[in-house]
Amino acid sequence: GLKNARELEIKMHQTNLEIFNDLENPSSIKNKIIRNLSEISEKIFYDLMTVLTITPNTNGNPAFKLNLKNIRKGIITNEDNGNNKSRLMRCSFDLALITAYSSHSFHRFLFHDGAIEASDNRLKEFYIKTIKEYCEQYSIQYITTAIQDEIDSIKDLISDEDIVLTLTDDVNYSGTLFGFKF
C-alpha cells in the first residue's frame, strides 16, 4: 500500500539524483554523447551544431531537448523547427548515442525510416558521408528507407552493396516487403 508507494517514490528520487549527479561528471556517458553529437552535427549541418539540454521535468525526471546552434553567431536558431533538419538532428542524436556506448555491451545497429526524405541535397550528402564514416569506425549496421527520387542526387555516394533490398510495385508482388501489397 502506502508504504510501498512511499518507498518507490524515495527510490525514484534517489535514482534521479544519481542521474543528475552523473550529468556533472566530465567522463560520464552523457558527456560522451554530447561530444559525439557536436562532432556529428557539425559534419552534417556545416555551420550549425546540435545542442543537447537535459533538465528535470515537473516530476523530477530527466527531460531531453535538442536545438540547433549557429556556430559563428553562438546562438540557438529556430532552424530545427522544420521537419528536415529536425529529423536529421534526431538521427544524429541516435548515432551519437550508439557511438558513445561503443565500448559497452550495446546494440550495433540503427534504423531510420526516411532519414534523408525531402532534405536539401547538400544535407543528404553530408549525412550519408557521416553515417558511412561512423558506421565503419564503430562497426555499426545502418538501415534507412528511401525512395529512388531521394537518392538519385547522391547516387555516387551509394554503392550497389549499400542497397540491401529494392521494393517495387510489381504486379506479381515480387518486389514487395514480405510479399504483401499495401
N, C-alpha and C positions, 0 to 999 in steps of 0.2 A: 503494500500500500504506500502510504505517505513516506515511510522510512526509506523504502527502495527508490521512490521518486526523488527524494532529497539527496540520497547517496549518488544517484545518477546525475543529478544537477551539479553536485560538487565535483564529481569525476569529469564531467563535461567542461566545467570551469577550469579545472586543473589542466586538462588537455589543451584547451585554448590558450592558457598561459604558457604552456610548453611550446606551442606553435609560435606564438608571438615572441617568446624569448629566442627561439631558434632563428626567427627572421632577423634578429640583430647580429647573429653570428656570421662573420665575413666568409667563413668556409662552408656555410650552410648550403643545402641543395637549392634553396630559394635564390641565393646569390649566384650560383652556377647557372640557374635558369635565366636570371636577369642578364648576366654577361652574355650567354649564348643568344638570347633573344635580341639584345642590342646588336651583336655581331651579324646575326642572320638578317635582321630587318634593314640594317644599313646596306647590305648587299642587294636586297630586293628593292627597297624604296629609295635608293641613291641619296637623297638629301633629307630623308625622314628616318626617325628611329622609333621603334615601338617601346613604350614605357609601361611597365607593369606596376600597378599600385595594389597593395594588399592592406586592407583596413578592416577593423571589426564591424560586422553588421549590427543591427539592432539587438540581435540575440547574443552578441559577443563572438560569433563565428567569423572566420576569415572570409572576406568578400574580395574577389579579384576583378580588376578593371584594366583594360588595355586602351591606351591612347597613342596617337602619333605625335611626335615632337619634331618640329623643324630644327635640324641640327645647326644650321647657320644662325637662325634667329634665337634659338634657345627657348622657344615657346611651344606649348601644346597647340596643335591645329585642330580643325574640325574636318580634316580630310578623311578621317576614318568613319565619318557619318554615312558615306556611300557604301554600297554592297561590295564593290571590287576590292578596295584597299582593306576594308574591314574583314572580309573573308581571308585575304592573304595574310593579314595580321594574325588572325586566329590560327591559320595553318602554320605560320612562323612560330607561334607560341607552342603548338604541338611538337614541332621539330626541336625547339629549344628544350622542351620538357624531356623528350626521349633522349636527346644527346646528353643532357645533364645527368641522366640516370644510366648512362652507357657503361659505367664501371660497376653497376649493381645488377642483380638478377631482375631484369625488367624486359618487357616485350621489345622486339626489334622490328616492328612494322608500323606503318601509318597508312590509313585510308582516308582520303578526302574525296567527297563527291563534288565534281565540277570545280576544282580548286582554281583553275585559270579562266573559268567561264566569264565571258564578257569583259575581260581585262584588257587594258592597253597592251599592245604588242611588246613594248619595252619591259613592262612589268612581267609579262609572261616569260620573256627571255631571261630576265634576272632570276625569276622564281625557279624555272627549270634548271638553270645552271647551278643555283644554290642548292636545290634539292639533290641534284646529282652529286655535287661535291660532298655534302654531308652524308648522304647515303653510302657513298664509297668510304669515306673516312670512318664512319661509325657502324658499318655493316648493317644498314637499315634497309628493309624492303619497303618500298613506297608504292602505293596504289592510288590512282586517281581515275576518275572518269572524265572523258572529254569528247565532244562531238568533232567530227572531221574539220568543220569550218574553223573551230577554235585553234586547232594545231597546224593548219596549213601555213600560217605566217611564221611558225617556228619549227617547221619540219626538219630543218637542217640540224636541230638540237636533239631530235628524237630518232633513234635508230630502230630498225625493224625488231631487234631483240628487246627494245624497251616496251614494245607493244605485245601484251600477252594475249589479248582477246579483242577481236573486232566484231562488233554486233552489226547486223544488217536487218532489213525488213523483208528478207526473202519470203516468198510465198510458202515454201516448204518448211519454214521455221528453223532452217539450218543455221541461221546467223543470229538466233535469239539466245537470251540467257536462260539456261535450264529448260530450253525447249518450249517456253511459253511466250505468247504474244500478248502484249497489254494494250 
